[in-house]
Amino acid sequence: MFFFDTDKHKSPHIHAEYQGQFAVYAIEDGRLLAGSLPPGKHKLVIAWMEIHKDELQADWQLAVNGKKPFPIRGLDQ
């Protein structure tokens, strides 16, 4: 989560990386804002975001207010 990157993407978002490929997703609706991931990994990111949507939104608010966001479990944990 790059919370000082609001000028480029204009909304709360996350950055995902898989084997050198990068994608940026809107937290609100999972919309792909930039980049791409392989289709299977894209689906996993979307599913993870749906599961953790409230946590992502809360972390975004903390981060933009200069506070440290809480860690969010990945799918492999």
N, CA, C and O atoms as CSV, one atom per row, in Angstrom:
chain,resi,resn,atom,element,x,y,z
A,1,MET,N,N,0.865,-1.167,0.000
A,1,MET,CA,C,0.000,0.000,0.000
A,1,MET,C,C,0.907,1.223,0.000
A,1,MET,O,O,1.679,1.436,0.935
A,2,PHE,N,N,0.807,2.023,-1.054
A,2,PHE,CA,C,1.559,3.266,-1.130
A,2,PHE,C,C,0.569,4.407,-0.932
A,2,PHE,O,O,-0.081,4.846,-1.881
A,3,PHE,N,N,0.460,4.881,0.295
A,3,PHE,CA,C,-0.605,5.813,0.638
A,3,PHE,C,C,-0.286,7.253,0.276
A,3,PHE,O,O,-1.162,8.110,0.389
A,4,PHE,N,N,0.923,7.553,-0.151
A,4,PHE,CA,C,1.222,8.909,-0.592
A,4,PHE,C,C,1.171,8.999,-2.112
A,4,PHE,O,O,1.680,9.959,-2.691
A,5,ASP,N,N,0.571,8.026,-2.754
A,5,ASP,CA,C,0.493,7.923,-4.206
A,5,ASP,C,C,-0.888,8.352,-4.705
A,5,ASP,O,O,-1.345,7.867,-5.740
A,6,THR,N,N,-1.547,9.238,-3.997
A,6,THR,CA,C,-2.916,9.619,-4.366
A,6,THR,C,C,-2.962,10.508,-5.605
A,6,THR,O,O,-4.002,10.566,-6.262
A,7,ASP,N,N,-1.900,11.191,-5.946
A,7,ASP,CA,C,-1.919,12.043,-7.131
A,7,ASP,C,C,-2.063,11.231,-8.410
A,7,ASP,O,O,-2.758,11.649,-9.336
A,8,LYS,N,N,-1.423,10.093,-8.468
A,8,LYS,CA,C,-1.445,9.295,-9.691
A,8,LYS,C,C,-2.754,8.532,-9.853
A,8,LYS,O,O,-3.334,8.537,-10.939
A,9,HIS,N,N,-3.234,7.876,-8.796
A,9,HIS,CA,C,-4.400,7.007,-8.931
A,9,HIS,C,C,-5.679,7.600,-8.349
A,9,HIS,O,O,-6.766,7.072,-8.586
A,10,LYS,N,N,-5.565,8.672,-7.603
A,10,LYS,CA,C,-6.711,9.468,-7.135
A,10,LYS,C,C,-7.665,8.768,-6.178
A,10,LYS,O,O,-8.698,9.342,-5.834
A,11,SER,N,N,-7.365,7.575,-5.744
A,11,SER,CA,C,-8.268,6.888,-4.824
A,11,SER,C,C,-7.476,5.902,-3.976
A,11,SER,O,O,-6.349,5.557,-4.329
A,12,PRO,N,N,-8.042,5.445,-2.867
A,12,PRO,CA,C,-7.371,4.422,-2.062
A,12,PRO,C,C,-7.110,3.176,-2.912
A,12,PRO,O,O,-7.999,2.698,-3.618
A,13,HIS,N,N,-5.900,2.664,-2.836
A,13,HIS,CA,C,-5.541,1.535,-3.687
A,13,HIS,C,C,-4.398,0.733,-3.075
A,13,HIS,O,O,-3.752,1.159,-2.117
A,14,ILE,N,N,-4.173,-0.424,-3.650
A,14,ILE,CA,C,-3.046,-1.262,-3.265
A,14,ILE,C,C,-2.227,-1.580,-4.514
A,14,ILE,O,O,-2.722,-1.513,-5.639
A,15,HIS,N,N,-0.975,-1.922,-4.286
A,15,HIS,CA,C,-0.093,-2.384,-5.347
A,15,HIS,C,C,0.167,-3.863,-5.097
A,15,HIS,O,O,0.459,-4.273,-3.974
A,16,ALA,N,N,0.057,-4.654,-6.152
A,16,ALA,CA,C,0.327,-6.091,-6.054
A,16,ALA,C,C,1.450,-6.443,-7.023
A,16,ALA,O,O,1.557,-5.864,-8.105
A,17,GLU,N,N,2.279,-7.390,-6.625
A,17,GLU,CA,C,3.395,-7.822,-7.459
A,17,GLU,C,C,3.437,-9.340,-7.502
A,17,GLU,O,O,3.221,-10.009,-6.491
A,18,TYR,N,N,3.716,-9.872,-8.681
A,18,TYR,CA,C,3.912,-11.312,-8.829
A,18,TYR,C,C,4.943,-11.540,-9.924
A,18,TYR,O,O,4.716,-11.184,-11.080
A,19,GLN,N,N,6.059,-12.124,-9.568
A,19,GLN,CA,C,7.142,-12.472,-10.489
A,19,GLN,C,C,7.472,-11.333,-11.457
A,19,GLN,O,O,7.536,-11.533,-12.670
A,20,GLY,N,N,7.678,-10.150,-10.906
A,20,GLY,CA,C,8.084,-9.018,-11.712
A,20,GLY,C,C,6.959,-8.284,-12.422
A,20,GLY,O,O,7.206,-7.275,-13.084
A,21,GLN,N,N,5.739,-8.764,-12.300
A,21,GLN,CA,C,4.587,-8.058,-12.867
A,21,GLN,C,C,3.906,-7.281,-11.750
A,21,GLN,O,O,3.819,-7.762,-10.620
A,22,PHE,N,N,3.427,-6.092,-12.057
A,22,PHE,CA,C,2.821,-5.221,-11.068
A,22,PHE,C,C,1.421,-4.818,-11.507
A,22,PHE,O,O,1.144,-4.681,-12.698
A,23,ALA,N,N,0.542,-4.631,-10.524
A,23,ALA,CA,C,-0.809,-4.141,-10.791
A,23,ALA,C,C,-1.250,-3.275,-9.626
A,23,ALA,O,O,-0.807,-3.462,-8.493
A,24,VAL,N,N,-2.120,-2.333,-9.914
A,24,VAL,CA,C,-2.670,-1.428,-8.906
A,24,VAL,C,C,-4.182,-1.598,-8.924
A,24,VAL,O,O,-4.813,-1.532,-9.979
A,25,TYR,N,N,-4.762,-1.818,-7.733
A,25,TYR,CA,C,-6.198,-2.077,-7.601
A,25,TYR,C,C,-6.839,-1.075,-6.659
A,25,TYR,O,O,-6.276,-0.748,-5.615
A,26,ALA,N,N,-8.023,-0.586,-7.029
A,26,ALA,CA,C,-8.798,0.295,-6.159
A,26,ALA,C,C,-9.363,-0.525,-5.005
A,26,ALA,O,O,-9.923,-1.601,-5.217
A,27,ILE,N,N,-9.217,-0.017,-3.787
A,27,ILE,CA,C,-9.720,-0.729,-2.612
A,27,ILE,C,C,-11.244,-0.805,-2.633
A,27,ILE,O,O,-11.813,-1.832,-2.264
A,28,GLU,N,N,-11.900,0.246,-3.052
A,28,GLU,CA,C,-13.360,0.321,-2.999
A,28,GLU,C,C,-14.045,-0.795,-3.785
A,28,GLU,O,O,-14.983,-1.418,-3.287
A,29,ASP,N,N,-13.582,-1.050,-5.012
A,29,ASP,CA,C,-14.312,-2.001,-5.857
A,29,ASP,C,C,-13.423,-3.029,-6.553
A,29,ASP,O,O,-13.910,-3.808,-7.372
A,30,GLY,N,N,-12.127,-3.042,-6.239
A,30,GLY,CA,C,-11.224,-4.020,-6.843
A,30,GLY,C,C,-10.883,-3.729,-8.292
A,30,GLY,O,O,-10.259,-4.553,-8.962
A,31,ARG,N,N,-11.283,-2.572,-8.777
A,31,ARG,CA,C,-11.027,-2.193,-10.174
A,31,ARG,C,C,-9.521,-2.111,-10.425
A,31,ARG,O,O,-8.774,-1.580,-9.603
A,32,LEU,N,N,-9.088,-2.638,-11.557
A,32,LEU,CA,C,-7.687,-2.565,-11.956
A,32,LEU,C,C,-7.397,-1.149,-12.439
A,32,LEU,O,O,-8.019,-0.681,-13.392
A,33,LEU,N,N,-6.464,-0.467,-11.793
A,33,LEU,CA,C,-6.132,0.911,-12.133
A,33,LEU,C,C,-4.932,1.003,-13.065
A,33,LEU,O,O,-4.842,1.921,-13.881
A,34,ALA,N,N,-4.020,0.060,-12.946
A,34,ALA,CA,C,-2.814,0.083,-13.767
A,34,ALA,C,C,-2.153,-1.284,-13.726
A,34,ALA,O,O,-2.340,-2.049,-12.780
A,35,GLY,N,N,-1.373,-1.585,-14.767
A,35,GLY,CA,C,-0.608,-2.824,-14.796
A,35,GLY,C,C,-1.448,-4.051,-15.048
A,35,GLY,O,O,-2.600,-3.964,-15.472
A,36,SER,N,N,-0.842,-5.213,-14.776
A,36,SER,CA,C,-1.557,-6.479,-14.950
A,36,SER,C,C,-0.828,-7.592,-14.210
A,36,SER,O,O,0.372,-7.517,-13.948
A,37,LEU,N,N,-1.590,-8.616,-13.887
A,37,LEU,CA,C,-1.070,-9.846,-13.305
A,37,LEU,C,C,-1.633,-11.003,-14.126
A,37,LEU,O,O,-2.623,-10.821,-14.836
A,38,PRO,N,N,-1.027,-12.186,-14.046
A,38,PRO,CA,C,-1.626,-13.341,-14.717
A,38,PRO,C,C,-3.059,-13.539,-14.215
A,38,PRO,O,O,-3.347,-13.244,-13.055
A,39,PRO,N,N,-3.959,-14.033,-15.067
A,39,PRO,CA,C,-5.376,-14.143,-14.699
A,39,PRO,C,C,-5.640,-14.841,-13.363
A,39,PRO,O,O,-6.474,-14.373,-12.587
A,40,GLY,N,N,-4.960,-15.932,-13.081
A,40,GLY,CA,C,-5.178,-16.637,-11.815
A,40,GLY,C,C,-4.763,-15.812,-10.613
A,40,GLY,O,O,-5.445,-15.818,-9.588
A,41,LYS,N,N,-3.655,-15.107,-10.728
A,41,LYS,CA,C,-3.174,-14.259,-9.627
A,41,LYS,C,C,-4.081,-13.033,-9.461
A,41,LYS,O,O,-4.334,-12.584,-8.343
A,42,HIS,N,N,-4.561,-12.503,-10.578
A,42,HIS,CA,C,-5.507,-11.382,-10.528
A,42,HIS,C,C,-6.742,-11.788,-9.721
A,42,HIS,O,O,-7.204,-11.032,-8.867
A,43,LYS,N,N,-7.270,-12.972,-9.991
A,43,LYS,CA,C,-8.451,-13.457,-9.256
A,43,LYS,C,C,-8.158,-13.622,-7.767
A,43,LYS,O,O,-9.011,-13.323,-6.932
A,44,LEU,N,N,-6.972,-14.090,-7.434
A,44,LEU,CA,C,-6.596,-14.237,-6.026
A,44,LEU,C,C,-6.518,-12.884,-5.328
A,44,LEU,O,O,-6.963,-12.747,-4.188
A,45,VAL,N,N,-5.958,-11.888,-6.001
A,45,VAL,CA,C,-5.875,-10.551,-5.408
A,45,VAL,C,C,-7.278,-10.003,-5.166
A,45,VAL,O,O,-7.556,-9.456,-4.099
A,46,ILE,N,N,-8.154,-10.146,-6.145
A,46,ILE,CA,C,-9.530,-9.653,-6.013
A,46,ILE,C,C,-10.224,-10.353,-4.837
A,46,ILE,O,O,-10.900,-9.699,-4.042
A,47,ALA,N,N,-10.063,-11.659,-4.725
A,47,ALA,CA,C,-10.681,-12.412,-3.623
A,47,ALA,C,C,-10.114,-11.954,-2.278
A,47,ALA,O,O,-10.863,-11.746,-1.323
A,48,TRP,N,N,-8.794,-11.799,-2.208
A,48,TRP,CA,C,-8.149,-11.347,-0.969
A,48,TRP,C,C,-8.655,-9.959,-0.583
A,48,TRP,O,O,-8.945,-9.696,0.584
A,49,MET,N,N,-8.757,-9.078,-1.572
A,49,MET,CA,C,-9.244,-7.723,-1.291
A,49,MET,C,C,-10.676,-7.744,-0.771
A,49,MET,O,O,-11.015,-6.977,0.130
A,50,GLU,N,N,-11.506,-8.598,-1.316
A,50,GLU,CA,C,-12.897,-8.688,-0.856
A,50,GLU,C,C,-12.953,-9.169,0.599
A,50,GLU,O,O,-13.718,-8.640,1.405
A,51,ILE,N,N,-12.148,-10.161,0.919
A,51,ILE,CA,C,-12.090,-10.684,2.282
A,51,ILE,C,C,-11.615,-9.614,3.264
A,51,ILE,O,O,-12.109,-9.537,4.389
A,52,HIS,N,N,-10.669,-8.799,2.844
A,52,HIS,CA,C,-10.015,-7.835,3.736
A,52,HIS,C,C,-10.394,-6.378,3.449
A,52,HIS,O,O,-9.681,-5.462,3.858
A,53,LYS,N,N,-11.495,-6.165,2.760
A,53,LYS,CA,C,-11.870,-4.810,2.338
A,53,LYS,C,C,-11.946,-3.827,3.504
A,53,LYS,O,O,-11.405,-2.724,3.419
A,54,ASP,N,N,-12.608,-4.212,4.587
A,54,ASP,CA,C,-12.728,-3.311,5.741
A,54,ASP,C,C,-11.361,-2.985,6.332
A,54,ASP,O,O,-11.096,-1.841,6.701
A,55,GLU,N,N,-10.496,-3.992,6.422
A,55,GLU,CA,C,-9.150,-3.768,6.955
A,55,GLU,C,C,-8.331,-2.857,6.041
A,55,GLU,O,O,-7.596,-1.990,6.512
A,56,LEU,N,N,-8.465,-3.063,4.734
A,56,LEU,CA,C,-7.745,-2.226,3.774
A,56,LEU,C,C,-8.196,-0.771,3.868
A,56,LEU,O,O,-7.373,0.144,3.854
A,57,GLN,N,N,-9.496,-0.566,3.963
A,57,GLN,CA,C,-10.010,0.797,4.076
A,57,GLN,C,C,-9.546,1.456,5.379
A,57,GLN,O,O,-9.173,2.629,5.390
A,58,ALA,N,N,-9.573,0.697,6.465
A,58,ALA,CA,C,-9.122,1.236,7.751
A,58,ALA,C,C,-7.633,1.563,7.707
A,58,ALA,O,O,-7.214,2.609,8.202
A,59,ASP,N,N,-6.831,0.675,7.119
A,59,ASP,CA,C,-5.392,0.929,7.008
A,59,ASP,C,C,-5.117,2.149,6.140
A,59,ASP,O,O,-4.223,2.941,6.438
A,60,TRP,N,N,-5.885,2.298,5.070
A,60,TRP,CA,C,-5.696,3.472,4.213
A,60,TRP,C,C,-5.913,4.750,5.021
A,60,TRP,O,O,-5.121,5.688,4.930
A,61,GLN,N,N,-6.978,4.786,5.805
A,61,GLN,CA,C,-7.274,5.969,6.616
A,61,GLN,C,C,-6.169,6.242,7.631
A,61,GLN,O,O,-5.789,7.394,7.843
A,62,LEU,N,N,-5.659,5.195,8.253
A,62,LEU,CA,C,-4.538,5.372,9.178
A,62,LEU,C,C,-3.338,5.963,8.451
A,62,LEU,O,O,-2.730,6.930,8.909
A,63,ALA,N,N,-3.011,5.370,7.320
A,63,ALA,CA,C,-1.814,5.763,6.587
A,63,ALA,C,C,-1.874,7.204,6.101
A,63,ALA,O,O,-0.899,7.941,6.244
A,64,VAL,N,N,-3.000,7.616,5.529
A,64,VAL,CA,C,-3.073,8.987,5.015
A,64,VAL,C,C,-3.082,10.012,6.144
A,64,VAL,O,O,-2.844,11.198,5.915
A,65,ASN,N,N,-3.358,9.552,7.358
A,65,ASN,CA,C,-3.296,10.436,8.523
A,65,ASN,C,C,-1.971,10.312,9.263
A,65,ASN,O,O,-1.842,10.759,10.403
A,66,GLY,N,N,-0.990,9.705,8.608
A,66,GLY,CA,C,0.351,9.636,9.161
A,66,GLY,C,C,0.560,8.572,10.215
A,66,GLY,O,O,1.559,8.600,10.934
A,67,LYS,N,N,-0.363,7.635,10.320
A,67,LYS,CA,C,-0.235,6.561,11.301
A,67,LYS,C,C,0.157,5.259,10.608
A,67,LYS,O,O,-0.098,5.066,9.419
A,68,LYS,N,N,0.769,4.388,11.364
A,68,LYS,CA,C,1.233,3.115,10.816
A,68,LYS,C,C,0.043,2.171,10.597
A,68,LYS,O,O,-0.726,1.924,11.526
A,69,PRO,N,N,-0.112,1.642,9.373
A,69,PRO,CA,C,-1.196,0.683,9.130
A,69,PRO,C,C,-0.906,-0.655,9.803
A,69,PRO,O,O,0.249,-1.011,10.040
A,70,PHE,N,N,-1.963,-1.381,10.104
A,70,PHE,CA,C,-1.828,-2.715,10.688
A,70,PHE,C,C,-1.527,-3.728,9.585
A,70,PHE,O,O,-2.004,-3.578,8.461
A,71,PRO,N,N,-0.739,-4.756,9.897
A,71,PRO,CA,C,-0.486,-5.802,8.899
A,71,PRO,C,C,-1.777,-6.566,8.595
A,71,PRO,O,O,-2.622,-6.753,9.471
A,72,ILE,N,N,-1.912,-6.993,7.364
A,72,ILE,CA,C,-3.054,-7.795,6.932
A,72,ILE,C,C,-2.509,-9.109,6.409
A,72,ILE,O,O,-1.593,-9.138,5.587
A,73,ARG,N,N,-3.078,-10.182,6.892
A,73,ARG,CA,C,-2.610,-11.519,6.498
A,73,ARG,C,C,-2.749,-11.751,5.002
A,73,ARG,O,O,-3.744,-11.373,4.382
A,74,GLY,N,N,-1.733,-12.377,4.442
A,74,GLY,CA,C,-1.788,-12.784,3.043
A,74,GLY,C,C,-2.522,-14.106,2.903
A,74,GLY,O,O,-2.901,-14.722,3.899
A,75,LEU,N,N,-2.717,-14.532,1.688
A,75,LEU,CA,C,-3.408,-15.791,1.437
A,75,LEU,C,C,-2.576,-16.995,1.842
A,75,LEU,O,O,-3.127,-18.065,2.099
A,76,ASP,N,N,-1.262,-16.841,1.903
A,76,ASP,CA,C,-0.392,-17.960,2.232
A,76,ASP,C,C,-0.202,-18.154,3.717
A,76,ASP,O,O,0.544,-19.047,4.120
A,77,GLN,N,N,-0.847,-17.353,4.548
A,77,GLN,CA,C,-0.653,-17.459,5.999
A,77,GLN,C,C,-1.804,-18.143,6.657
A,77,GLN,O,O,-1.804,-18.316,7.876
